[in-house]
């Protein structure tokens, strides 16, 4: 049970992390970092959606009845 408590992050820890990030990168650099992070997340989601659509297309092709040629 102690290992779960050791990994929990409380509100003060979040504040300390935010202050350290602010000190390391400065106020002007943070919006640029967040913009880059947002673009990365958007690109990742788009890629995941493309993969899901491709999987659905393959499933649809597999379930179509094949026409027998005479």
N, C-alpha and C positions, 0 to 999 in steps of 0.2 A: 504494500500500500504506500510505502514511503517513496517508491520510484515514481508513482503517479503524481505525488505532491511536488517532487523535485522538478518535474517538467511543466507544471502549470505556470502560466504567465499571468501575473496579476496586473492591475492598473498602474502601479508604480513602476513595474518593470517595463511596461510599454512606454511610459513617459521617459524613463531613462534612456531607452533605445532610441526614441525620437530625438532627444536632446543630443545624443552622440552622433546620430546621422546628420543632424543640423550642423553640428560643429565640424564634422568631417567634410561635408560637401558644400556647406554654405547655403544661404537662402536663395541665391540666384540659380544654382545648379539643380535644386530639387525639382522644380517644374519640368525641366528638360528630362530628368531621370524618369519622372512619372509619365511623361508623354511617351517616352521610349518603351516603358513597361506596358502602357496601355496599347500601343501598336503591336507589341509582341503578343499580348493576350488576345487581341482581336485576330491577328494572323493565326494563332494557334486554334482558336474557335472555328475560324473559316476552314482550316485544314481538317479539323475533326468532322465538321459538317460534310465536307466533300467526301471523306472516307465513309461516313455513314450512308450517304446517298449512293455511293458506288456499291456498298454491301447490299443495299436494298435492291439496286438494279440487278445485281447478280442473282439474288434470291428470286426475283420476278422471272428472270430468264430461265432459271432452273425449274420453276413450277409451271411454265407454259407447256401445254401438250405439243408434242412434236408431230408434224404431219408426216404420214407414211407415203412415200413415193411408190407408185405402182409400175 
